[in-house]
Amino acid sequence: MDSTLTAEASVSSDGKLVVFVVFARGRAVQCSITRDVLEQYFWAPIGANDARLLKSYTDGHRRIAAAVERKVLRVPGEPIRLNAADFSL
């Protein structure tokens, strides 16, 4: 599947999510990844500021894109929220 994560990501107002858009299968899909996942699997320090959280998101771009692609195949057209289950073995 050919999907593209947008470069523009932002931290939610409550600081618990990084939100972004993926273009997959010709559609824009709203996506998010939890702060907990970025702390557990992408080396974001616990309690990191917004800039550091976004850097962890950017650094983990490929793994995050792969997880989004898997979820888009399972739930096409619905918003995607990545959590720890999407990255644990």
Steps between C-alpha positions, in 0.01 A plus 500: 500500500624848421446743787660827596524654846477876494794693632268716709428338833389668819455419864139493622389772739507255794851381404397133483514452121698595194250551220575479129344418164582208275410485134416138425301347218425845363350627827612716788478305826518672839751322721651528844758326712495510878767666711538168685597322177755767415646464850502118496602425142651817351734630772301810598593590857214473749340842530679629188403841369312532170814552291667184635181298456476611136867411447432147624206480259719620212784264591255206509338593170557165325371279782203729554419496126513119497261478797260746336503298177407183688212675676373669183468156343294375797279808544498692171369854510486528880726719715805311624626519858826315559555356846744260666328192355597619151871480586529211745593156375 
